[in-house]
Amino acid sequence: MEKDIIICTCEEVYKSTIVKAIKDKGLKTVEAVGEETGAGTVCGQCQDDIQKILDEINNK
């Protein structure tokens, strides 16, 4: 099993939290992930990582 990693250090949001939110709520944008989880809403440095996760899940 893949080790859970922190994606957003400002808000301490883990990859598993972001993946669950995307799958459960059908999120399509970085902004929607931010509204749901708080990830990417402080400094914005993790927004590219969030986009990669969105692409992985939504392009399956």
C-alpha positions in Angstrom: 0.0 0.0 0.0 1.2 3.5 -0.9 2.3 5.6 2.1 0.0 8.5 2.6 1.8 11.8 1.9 1.0 15.3 3.0 0.1 17.4 -0.1 -0.7 20.8 1.6 1.7 21.5 4.4 -0.1 24.8 5.3 -3.4 23.1 6.1 -1.9 19.6 6.8 -4.0 17.9 4.1 -3.0 14.4 3.1 -3.3 12.9 -0.4 -5.9 10.4 0.9 -8.1 13.2 2.1 -7.9 14.9 -1.3 -8.5 11.6 -3.2 -11.5 10.8 -1.1 -13.0 14.3 -1.6 -12.5 14.1 -5.3 -14.2 10.7 -5.6 -17.0 11.3 -3.1 -17.9 14.8 -4.3 -17.0 14.5 -8.0 -14.6 17.4 -7.8 -13.1 18.7 -11.0 -11.0 21.7 -10.2 -8.2 22.8 -7.8 -10.5 25.5 -6.5 -13.2 22.9 -5.6 -10.7 20.7 -3.8 -9.6 23.8 -1.9 -13.2 24.7 -0.9 -13.8 21.1 0.3 -10.5 20.3 2.0 -8.7 23.6 2.5 -5.8 22.3 0.4 -4.1 24.9 -1.8 -5.8 27.9 -0.2 -3.0 29.4 1.8 0.3 29.8 -0.2 -0.8 27.9 -3.3 2.4 25.9 -3.6 0.6 22.6 -3.7 -1.9 23.5 -6.4 0.1 21.7 -9.1 0.2 18.6 -7.0 -3.6 18.8 -6.5 -4.1 19.2 -10.2 -2.0 16.0 -10.8 -4.2 14.1 -8.4 -7.3 15.5 -10.2 -5.9 14.4 -13.5 -5.1 10.9 -12.3 -8.6 10.3 -10.9 -10.7 12.1 -13.4 -8.9 10.8 -16.5 -9.3 7.1 -15.6 
